[in-house]
């Protein structure tokens, strides 16, 4: 059991940064596309220049609530779906990293 948890911990540690990098890159592509092709929607959800990024930001809610599906644009919907999946994959890998690390530490003690 300890070996299995150690392997999960190692694999999730190796995967967590690329997963979040892919999620951030996808979000950047989505916001660029929105800014260029749907300026009125972007104006509604654009973050304040003084605010810090957070999961409660309007752009993040736009993705997590899948509001992009209300716009009739196949490319935007594909980008939004990719961002949605990557965000949750990255979060799942992070949780696997944390829980396997805690479990591995408890088993070693």
HUNOR-V457329 format. One record per pair of residues at least 24 apart in sequence whose ideal C-beta (glycine too) atoms are under 10 Angstrom apart, sorted by sequence separation. I is the first residue (numbers start at 1). J is the second residue. If there is no record, write none. Layout:
i:I j:J
i:I j:J
This chain:
i:59 j:83
i:63 j:87
i:64 j:88
i:34 j:59
i:27 j:53
i:41 j:67
i:41 j:68
i:60 j:87
i:31 j:59
i:34 j:62
i:24 j:53
i:30 j:59
i:41 j:70
i:38 j:68
i:41 j:71
i:31 j:62
i:27 j:59
i:30 j:62
i:31 j:63
i:41 j:73
i:55 j:87
i:27 j:60
i:30 j:63
i:38 j:71
i:34 j:68
i:37 j:71
i:33 j:68
i:38 j:73
i:41 j:76
i:27 j:63
i:37 j:73
i:55 j:91
i:26 j:63
i:34 j:71
i:30 j:68
i:37 j:75
i:38 j:76
i:34 j:73
i:37 j:76
i:23 j:63
i:33 j:73
i:33 j:75
i:34 j:76
i:33 j:76
i:34 j:79
i:30 j:76
i:33 j:79
i:34 j:80
i:32 j:79
i:33 j:80
i:30 j:78
i:31 j:79
i:30 j:79
i:29 j:79
i:30 j:80
i:27 j:79
i:30 j:82
i:31 j:83
i:26 j:79
i:27 j:80
i:29 j:82
i:30 j:83
i:26 j:80
i:29 j:83
i:30 j:84
i:26 j:81
i:27 j:82
i:28 j:83
i:26 j:82
i:27 j:83
i:26 j:83
i:25 j:83
i:26 j:84
i:23 j:82
i:24 j:83
i:26 j:85
i:27 j:86
i:22 j:82
i:23 j:83
i:26 j:86
i:27 j:87
i:22 j:83
i:23 j:84
i:25 j:86
i:26 j:87
i:23 j:85
i:24 j:86
i:23 j:86
i:24 j:87
i:22 j:86
i:23 j:87
i:26 j:90
i:21 j:86
i:22 j:87
i:23 j:88
i:20 j:86
i:23 j:89
i:24 j:90
i:19 j:86
i:20 j:87
i:22 j:89
i:23 j:90
i:19 j:87
i:22 j:90
i:23 j:91
i:20 j:89
i:21 j:90
i:19 j:89
i:20 j:90
i:19 j:90
i:20 j:91
i:18 j:90
i:19 j:91
i:17 j:90
i:19 j:92
i:20 j:93
i:15 j:89
i:16 j:90
i:19 j:93
i:20 j:94
i:15 j:90
i:16 j:91
i:18 j:93
i:19 j:94
i:17 j:93
i:16 j:93
i:17 j:94
i:15 j:93
i:16 j:94
i:19 j:97
i:14 j:93
i:15 j:94
i:16 j:95
i:12 j:92
i:13 j:93
i:16 j:96
i:12 j:93
i:15 j:96
i:16 j:97
i:11 j:93
i:12 j:94
i:15 j:97
i:16 j:98
i:12 j:95
i:13 j:96
i:14 j:97
i:12 j:96
i:13 j:97
i:11 j:96
i:12 j:97
i:11 j:97
i:12 j:98
i:9 j:96
i:10 j:97
i:12 j:99
i:13 j:100
i:8 j:96
i:9 j:97
i:12 j:100
i:13 j:101
i:8 j:97
i:9 j:98
i:11 j:100
i:12 j:101
i:9 j:99
i:10 j:100
i:8 j:99
i:9 j:100
i:10 j:101
i:8 j:100
i:9 j:101
i:7 j:100
i:8 j:101
i:9 j:102
i:5 j:99
i:6 j:100
i:9 j:103
i:10 j:104
i:5 j:100
i:6 j:101
i:8 j:103
i:9 j:104
i:4 j:100
i:5 j:101
i:8 j:104
i:9 j:105
i:5 j:102
i:6 j:103
i:7 j:104
i:5 j:103
i:6 j:104
i:4 j:103
i:5 j:104
i:4 j:104
i:5 j:105
i:2 j:103
i:3 j:104
i:5 j:106
i:6 j:107
i:1 j:103
i:2 j:104
i:5 j:107
i:6 j:108
i:4 j:107
i:5 j:108
i:2 j:106
i:3 j:107
i:2 j:107
i:1 j:107
i:2 j:108
